[in-house]
Amino acid sequence: MSQFITLNTIIGNGKSYQVPIFQRDYSWDRDDWEDLWNDIQEIPNDKTHYLGYLVLQPIQEGKESYWVIDGQQRLTTLSILVLAVTALLDKWSDENIDNENNKIRKEKITERYLGNYSLSKLNLDPKLKLNRNNDDYYKSWLLKLRQPTTLAKLKPSQKLLQKAFNYFLNELNTKFNENKSGSDLAEFLENIIGNGIIFTQIVVTNDLDAFKVFETLNARGVKLSTADLLKNYLFKLTHQLSNIDLEEAERRWQHITDTIRSNDLTTFIRHYWNSKYKLERQPTLFKAIKREVNSPEKAFEFLNDLENSSQFYTAFNNSNDEIWDIEEKKSLKVLDLLNVTTCYSFMISALNNLPRNEFKVLVRELANITFRYNLSDLNPNEAERVFSKVANDISNKNVTNAKDAIISLKNLYVSDDNFEQAFSTVVINTRRKKELAKYILVKIENQISNKDYQPEDAVSTIEHILPENPGSNWDEVFPVDIQDDYIYRLGNYSLLEASINNKLGNNLLFSEKLEKYKTSSYKLSNEYCNYEKFTPKEIALRQDKIAKIAKGIWKSAYIQSLI
């Protein structure tokens, strides 16, 4: 159930909120605080400011206490803003500005927004409890309005908490510098902030409902992480054993996160899962994992497998990583150029279950199979389904070597005739995929000249026979309205030394360019451009010729003989 609700309603009527101890730390910074403060300043004009979704889950049935599933950063920041208000009232009291009334105002605001005092008035039972890394600092320092002597020794998230408090206190000081009225300050908090800030509150009853909410919000463009929800679930399981086990689970998760770095954590988890179990898309992933990983022991086994797999996974799209040998680097580079990830579950399973020396053979074959499949512009979802199925067979020991694994991918292998046909019409825009185009040209050149040039060789460059920006001399054979159809055809590309290419201009006729091509050491230029004229017909003929060569380069040693 969802409803619009003000901050005053959220925090009132004896409600309390708790951030799960294993949720992420406070992370808002100055940009976020400034945005919030500026939006608050506009509330008198706009009447309200919408602050997004607040997803809650009851801690105990019948009680007004809730886990904060999503919205902890905003709630924490608003709580810090209220603390800054009480600190300013405290300061004015110390300066003997409406002393008694400001003390009362501070007490009333504290009890309404922050928590309930003990009988001694010395301690506060807070309405908001933060996670394991932030709650102690929040209670021991912020709630008591204490300032640390230095920020240097604080954890990063604790520094942010303190800096947020300092920021809002400074802004309030500035706003009320000319009017040190406790009454106006209290009204600003209650009416502008308390009644002006609006949330959509969603209350869910269990983890699975929370996941469904996350998926709905993601579909609406609200960035929420499935991995965060999974982390919370795993930590709840391990916490059943002891605090020590929870800390160990937290350490492993952090190590996984640090290892994955710039890669998407949820995508990694899905690829790992599909390497062992039936293929799941992201919307069904959490439900599948929860069904299988249902005890503390299984949670640790799952975390251990993730931790082991993450070491390889993060290097899949980094072919220069030191864990790969020279041949593996070449093959992985192809997958990277094609921007292919559908085979990652297959690769994870192979590395986890097959002898390490078999991976070199497997990834070389995989590069050729995937090259044919992708240049033929076939369905990536079907490829992922097949890769996951074979990955499962490897995990279940039904496939025990690289050769059998590759043969199991037979349905993804594009036949020579179909590949040649697809290759003969392929278009690769060098503005976006220059590295891929050069890789293909170098491989073709090596095949026809029996050389071993490397794509990263700085001497060779891509030559557009019909220039990317053709001069008017080309308009007769390539009218302006069709030029874009041919500029990025592979048949329009050649390989040329930079020293020659730099001397060619957009206005040179083909016959003039041909004289330069004949001085090149690359056969793609000195032999495969040998036409009397260069028109759309020659581009098609040239690409047909290259396509016949291509099918002899990108082929599977194991599957070719079976089809």
JOGIQUI-V894126 format. One record per residue. N is the residue number from 1. RES is the residue in three letters. PSI is psi as a letter, one per 40 degrees, with the letter a starting at -180 (none if undefined). OMEGA is omega in radians with two decimals (* if undefined). Layout:
BEGIN
n	res	psi	omega
N	RES	PSI	OMEGA
N	RES	PSI	OMEGA
END
This chain:
BEGIN
n	res	psi	omega
1	MET	h	-3.14
2	SER	i	3.09
3	GLN	i	3.02
4	PHE	i	-3.04
5	ILE	i	-3.13
6	THR	i	3.08
7	LEU	d	3.13
8	ASN	d	3.13
9	THR	d	3.14
10	ILE	d	-2.97
11	ILE	e	-3.05
12	GLY	a	3.03
13	ASN	f	3.03
14	GLY	e	-3.13
15	LYS	i	3.06
16	SER	i	-3.03
17	TYR	i	-3.13
18	GLN	h	3.01
19	VAL	h	3.11
20	PRO	h	-3.00
21	ILE	e	-3.09
22	PHE	e	3.05
23	GLN	i	-3.07
24	ARG	i	-3.09
25	ASP	i	3.07
26	TYR	h	-3.02
27	SER	e	3.11
28	TRP	i	3.13
29	ASP	a	-3.00
30	ARG	d	3.13
31	ASP	d	3.14
32	ASP	d	-3.14
33	TRP	d	-3.14
34	GLU	d	3.12
35	ASP	d	-3.14
36	LEU	d	-3.11
37	TRP	d	3.12
38	ASN	d	3.10
39	ASP	d	3.10
40	ILE	d	3.14
41	GLN	d	-3.12
42	GLU	e	-3.09
43	ILE	d	3.10
44	PRO	d	3.12
45	ASN	d	-3.06
46	ASP	e	-3.12
47	LYS	d	3.13
48	THR	i	2.97
49	HIS	h	-3.11
50	TYR	h	-3.06
51	LEU	e	2.98
52	GLY	a	-3.03
53	TYR	i	3.00
54	LEU	h	-3.08
55	VAL	h	-3.04
56	LEU	i	3.07
57	GLN	h	-3.12
58	PRO	h	3.09
59	ILE	d	-3.13
60	GLN	h	-3.09
61	GLU	h	3.12
62	GLY	e	3.14
63	LYS	i	3.12
64	GLU	f	3.10
65	SER	h	-2.97
66	TYR	i	2.88
67	TRP	h	3.06
68	VAL	h	-3.12
69	ILE	d	3.04
70	ASP	h	-3.13
71	GLY	e	-3.06
72	GLN	d	-3.12
73	GLN	d	-3.12
74	ARG	d	3.12
75	LEU	d	3.14
76	THR	d	-3.13
77	THR	d	3.11
78	LEU	d	3.08
79	SER	d	3.11
80	ILE	d	3.08
81	LEU	d	3.09
82	VAL	d	3.10
83	LEU	d	3.11
84	ALA	d	3.08
85	VAL	d	-3.14
86	THR	d	3.12
87	ALA	d	3.12
88	LEU	d	3.05
89	LEU	d	3.09
90	ASP	d	-3.13
91	LYS	d	3.13
92	TRP	d	3.09
93	SER	d	3.13
94	ASP	d	3.11
95	GLU	e	3.11
96	ASN	f	3.05
97	ILE	h	-3.11
98	ASP	f	-2.93
99	ASN	d	-3.02
100	GLU	d	-3.11
101	ASN	d	3.13
102	ASN	d	3.04
103	LYS	d	3.12
104	ILE	d	3.12
105	ARG	d	3.13
106	LYS	d	-3.10
107	GLU	d	-3.12
108	LYS	d	3.12
109	ILE	d	3.14
110	THR	d	-3.09
111	GLU	d	-3.13
112	ARG	d	-2.98
113	TYR	d	-2.95
114	LEU	d	-3.13
115	GLY	a	-3.10
116	ASN	h	3.12
117	TYR	i	2.94
118	SER	i	-3.12
119	LEU	d	-3.11
120	SER	e	-3.08
121	LYS	e	-3.10
122	LEU	d	-3.08
123	ASN	i	-3.07
124	LEU	h	3.00
125	ASP	h	-2.95
126	PRO	i	3.05
127	LYS	d	-3.12
128	LEU	h	3.07
129	LYS	h	-3.07
130	LEU	a	-3.08
131	ASN	a	-2.99
132	ARG	d	-3.10
133	ASN	e	-3.03
134	ASN	d	-2.98
135	ASP	d	-3.11
136	ASP	d	3.13
137	TYR	d	3.12
138	TYR	d	-3.09
139	LYS	d	-3.00
140	SER	d	-3.07
141	TRP	d	-3.06
142	LEU	d	-3.12
143	LEU	d	3.13
144	LYS	e	3.13
145	LEU	f	3.12
146	ARG	i	3.09
147	GLN	h	3.08
148	PRO	i	3.14
149	THR	d	3.11
150	THR	i	3.10
151	LEU	e	-2.97
152	ALA	d	-3.04
153	LYS	e	-3.13
154	LEU	i	3.00
155	LYS	i	-3.11
156	PRO	d	-3.11
157	SER	d	3.09
158	GLN	d	3.06
159	LYS	d	-3.14
160	LEU	d	3.09
161	LEU	d	-3.11
162	GLN	d	3.13
163	LYS	d	3.08
164	ALA	d	3.11
165	PHE	d	-3.13
166	ASN	d	-3.14
167	TYR	d	-3.08
168	PHE	d	3.09
169	LEU	d	3.12
170	ASN	d	3.13
171	GLU	d	3.12
172	LEU	d	3.09
173	ASN	d	-3.13
174	THR	d	-3.09
175	LYS	d	-3.05
176	PHE	e	-3.10
177	ASN	d	-3.11
178	GLU	e	-3.09
179	ASN	g	-3.08
180	LYS	g	-3.11
181	SER	h	3.09
182	GLY	d	3.12
183	SER	d	3.13
184	ASP	d	3.11
185	LEU	d	3.13
186	ALA	d	3.11
187	GLU	d	3.08
188	PHE	d	-3.14
189	LEU	d	-3.01
190	GLU	d	-3.01
191	ASN	d	-3.11
192	ILE	d	-3.10
193	ILE	d	-3.04
194	GLY	d	-3.14
195	ASN	e	-3.05
196	GLY	d	-3.13
197	ILE	h	-3.05
198	ILE	h	3.02
199	PHE	i	2.79
200	THR	h	-3.11
201	GLN	h	3.09
202	ILE	h	3.12
203	VAL	h	3.12
204	VAL	i	-3.06
205	THR	e	-3.12
206	ASN	i	-3.08
207	ASP	d	-3.08
208	LEU	d	3.06
209	ASP	d	3.12
210	ALA	d	3.14
211	PHE	d	3.13
212	LYS	d	3.09
213	VAL	d	3.13
214	PHE	d	-3.12
215	GLU	d	3.13
216	THR	d	-3.14
217	LEU	d	3.09
218	ASN	d	-3.14
219	ALA	d	3.13
220	ARG	e	3.06
221	GLY	e	3.08
222	VAL	h	-3.00
223	LYS	h	3.08
224	LEU	i	-3.01
225	SER	h	3.00
226	THR	d	3.14
227	ALA	d	3.11
228	ASP	d	3.13
229	LEU	d	3.11
230	LEU	d	3.10
231	LYS	d	3.13
232	ASN	d	-3.14
233	TYR	d	-3.14
234	LEU	d	-3.13
235	PHE	d	3.06
236	LYS	d	3.12
237	LEU	d	-3.07
238	THR	d	3.13
239	HIS	e	3.10
240	GLN	d	-3.12
241	LEU	d	3.14
242	SER	i	3.06
243	ASN	d	3.13
244	ILE	d	3.13
245	ASP	d	3.08
246	LEU	d	3.13
247	GLU	d	3.11
248	GLU	d	3.09
249	ALA	d	3.12
250	GLU	d	3.12
251	ARG	d	-3.13
252	ARG	d	3.13
253	TRP	d	3.14
254	GLN	d	3.11
255	HIS	d	3.09
256	ILE	d	-3.13
257	THR	d	3.13
258	ASP	d	-3.12
259	THR	d	-3.11
260	ILE	d	3.08
261	ARG	b	-3.00
262	SER	e	3.09
263	ASN	i	3.14
264	ASP	h	-3.04
265	LEU	d	-3.14
266	THR	d	3.13
267	THR	d	3.08
268	PHE	d	-3.12
269	ILE	d	3.13
270	ARG	d	3.11
271	HIS	d	3.10
272	TYR	d	-3.09
273	TRP	d	-3.12
274	ASN	e	3.07
275	SER	e	-3.08
276	LYS	d	-3.01
277	TYR	i	3.13
278	LYS	i	-3.08
279	LEU	h	3.04
280	GLU	h	2.94
281	ARG	i	-3.06
282	GLN	d	-3.12
283	PRO	d	-3.10
284	THR	e	-3.02
285	LEU	d	-3.08
286	PHE	d	-3.14
287	LYS	d	-3.14
288	ALA	d	-3.14
289	ILE	d	-3.13
290	LYS	d	3.12
291	ARG	d	-3.08
292	GLU	d	-3.09
293	VAL	g	-2.96
294	ASN	e	3.10
295	SER	i	3.11
296	PRO	d	-3.12
297	GLU	d	3.12
298	LYS	d	3.10
299	ALA	d	3.12
300	PHE	d	3.09
301	GLU	d	3.11
302	PHE	d	3.12
303	LEU	d	3.13
304	ASN	d	3.12
305	ASP	d	3.09
306	LEU	d	-3.11
307	GLU	d	3.14
308	ASN	d	-3.09
309	SER	d	-3.08
310	SER	d	-3.11
311	GLN	d	3.12
312	PHE	d	-3.00
313	TYR	d	-3.08
314	THR	e	3.13
315	ALA	e	-3.14
316	PHE	d	-3.13
317	ASN	f	3.04
318	ASN	g	-3.03
319	SER	e	3.13
320	ASN	e	-3.13
321	ASP	i	-3.05
322	GLU	e	-3.13
323	ILE	e	-3.13
324	TRP	i	3.03
325	ASP	i	-3.01
326	ILE	d	-3.11
327	GLU	d	3.11
328	GLU	d	3.13
329	LYS	d	-3.14
330	LYS	d	-3.11
331	SER	d	-3.14
332	LEU	d	3.09
333	LYS	d	3.11
334	VAL	d	3.12
335	LEU	d	3.13
336	ASP	d	3.12
337	LEU	d	3.14
338	LEU	e	-3.11
339	ASN	f	-3.08
340	VAL	h	3.05
341	THR	e	-3.08
342	THR	d	-3.10
343	CYS	e	-3.05
344	TYR	d	3.12
345	SER	d	3.09
346	PHE	d	-3.13
347	MET	d	3.10
348	ILE	d	-3.12
349	SER	d	3.13
350	ALA	d	-3.13
351	LEU	d	-3.12
352	ASN	e	-2.98
353	ASN	d	-3.13
354	LEU	i	3.06
355	PRO	i	-3.05
356	ARG	d	-3.09
357	ASN	e	3.10
358	GLU	e	-3.06
359	PHE	d	3.14
360	LYS	d	3.13
361	VAL	d	-3.07
362	LEU	d	-3.06
363	VAL	d	3.06
364	ARG	d	3.10
365	GLU	d	-3.14
366	LEU	d	3.13
367	ALA	d	-3.13
368	ASN	d	3.13
369	ILE	d	-3.10
370	THR	d	3.11
371	PHE	d	3.12
372	ARG	d	-3.06
373	TYR	d	-3.06
374	ASN	d	3.10
375	LEU	e	3.06
376	SER	e	3.05
377	ASP	f	3.14
378	LEU	i	-2.99
379	ASN	h	3.14
380	PRO	d	3.12
381	ASN	d	3.09
382	GLU	d	3.10
383	ALA	d	-3.13
384	GLU	d	3.11
385	ARG	d	-3.14
386	VAL	d	3.14
387	PHE	d	3.14
388	SER	d	3.13
389	LYS	d	3.14
390	VAL	d	3.08
391	ALA	d	3.08
392	ASN	d	3.13
393	ASP	d	3.09
394	ILE	d	-3.14
395	SER	d	-3.12
396	ASN	e	3.09
397	LYS	e	3.04
398	ASN	d	3.03
399	VAL	h	-2.97
400	THR	e	3.11
401	ASN	i	-3.05
402	ALA	d	-3.11
403	LYS	d	-3.13
404	ASP	d	3.12
405	ALA	d	-3.14
406	ILE	d	3.12
407	ILE	d	3.11
408	SER	e	3.10
409	LEU	e	-3.04
410	LYS	d	-3.08
411	ASN	e	3.11
412	LEU	e	-3.03
413	TYR	h	-3.13
414	VAL	h	-3.10
415	SER	i	3.14
416	ASP	d	-3.08
417	ASP	d	-3.12
418	ASN	d	3.13
419	PHE	d	3.13
420	GLU	d	-3.14
421	GLN	d	-3.14
422	ALA	d	-3.11
423	PHE	d	-3.05
424	SER	e	3.13
425	THR	e	-3.02
426	VAL	i	3.11
427	VAL	h	3.10
428	ILE	h	-3.10
429	ASN	h	-3.09
430	THR	e	3.05
431	ARG	d	-3.11
432	ARG	d	-3.04
433	LYS	f	-3.10
434	LYS	d	-3.09
435	GLU	d	3.11
436	LEU	d	3.13
437	ALA	d	-3.13
438	LYS	d	3.09
439	TYR	d	-3.12
440	ILE	d	-3.13
441	LEU	d	3.13
442	VAL	d	3.12
443	LYS	d	3.10
444	ILE	d	3.14
445	GLU	d	3.13
446	ASN	d	-3.11
447	GLN	d	-3.04
448	ILE	e	-3.11
449	SER	e	-3.13
450	ASN	f	3.11
451	LYS	i	3.10
452	ASP	f	3.08
453	TYR	i	3.11
454	GLN	h	-3.11
455	PRO	d	-3.10
456	GLU	e	3.11
457	ASP	h	-3.07
458	ALA	e	-3.10
459	VAL	d	-3.07
460	SER	i	3.11
461	THR	i	3.07
462	ILE	h	3.09
463	GLU	h	3.01
464	HIS	h	-3.10
465	ILE	d	2.85
466	LEU	h	-3.00
467	PRO	i	3.09
468	GLU	d	3.09
469	ASN	g	-2.99
470	PRO	i	3.01
471	GLY	i	-3.08
472	SER	e	3.12
473	ASN	d	-3.09
474	TRP	e	-2.98
475	ASP	d	-3.09
476	GLU	d	-3.11
477	VAL	d	3.07
478	PHE	g	3.11
479	PRO	i	-3.04
480	VAL	d	-3.05
481	ASP	e	3.10
482	ILE	e	-3.06
483	GLN	d	-3.11
484	ASP	d	-3.14
485	ASP	e	-3.00
486	TYR	d	-3.05
487	ILE	d	-3.04
488	TYR	e	2.98
489	ARG	i	3.12
490	LEU	d	3.11
491	GLY	e	3.11
492	ASN	e	-3.09
493	TYR	i	2.97
494	SER	i	3.09
495	LEU	h	-3.04
496	LEU	i	3.08
497	GLU	i	3.14
498	ALA	d	-3.11
499	SER	d	3.10
500	ILE	d	-3.07
501	ASN	d	-3.09
502	ASN	e	-3.11
503	LYS	e	-3.12
504	LEU	h	3.12
505	GLY	i	-3.11
506	ASN	e	-3.07
507	ASN	e	3.13
508	LEU	h	3.03
509	LEU	i	3.13
510	PHE	d	-3.12
511	SER	d	3.12
512	GLU	d	3.11
513	LYS	d	-3.09
514	LEU	d	3.11
515	GLU	d	3.10
516	LYS	d	-3.13
517	TYR	d	-3.08
518	LYS	e	3.11
519	THR	e	-3.12
520	SER	i	3.07
521	SER	e	-3.12
522	TYR	h	-3.11
523	LYS	d	3.10
524	LEU	d	3.13
525	SER	d	-3.01
526	ASN	e	3.10
527	GLU	d	-3.00
528	TYR	e	3.01
529	CYS	e	-2.99
530	ASN	g	3.12
531	TYR	i	3.08
532	GLU	d	3.09
533	LYS	i	-3.12
534	PHE	h	-3.10
535	THR	i	3.06
536	PRO	d	3.12
537	LYS	d	-3.13
538	GLU	d	3.10
539	ILE	d	-3.14
540	ALA	d	3.14
541	LEU	d	-3.12
542	ARG	d	-3.14
543	GLN	d	3.05
544	ASP	d	-3.13
545	LYS	d	3.13
546	ILE	d	-3.13
547	ALA	d	3.12
548	LYS	d	3.11
549	ILE	d	-3.06
550	ALA	d	-3.08
551	LYS	e	3.06
552	GLY	e	3.14
553	ILE	d	-3.08
554	TRP	g	-3.12
555	LYS	i	3.14
556	SER	h	3.13
557	ALA	d	-3.06
558	TYR	d	-3.03
559	ILE	d	-3.03
560	GLN	d	-3.08
561	SER	e	-3.07
562	LEU	e	-3.06
563	ILE	none	*
END
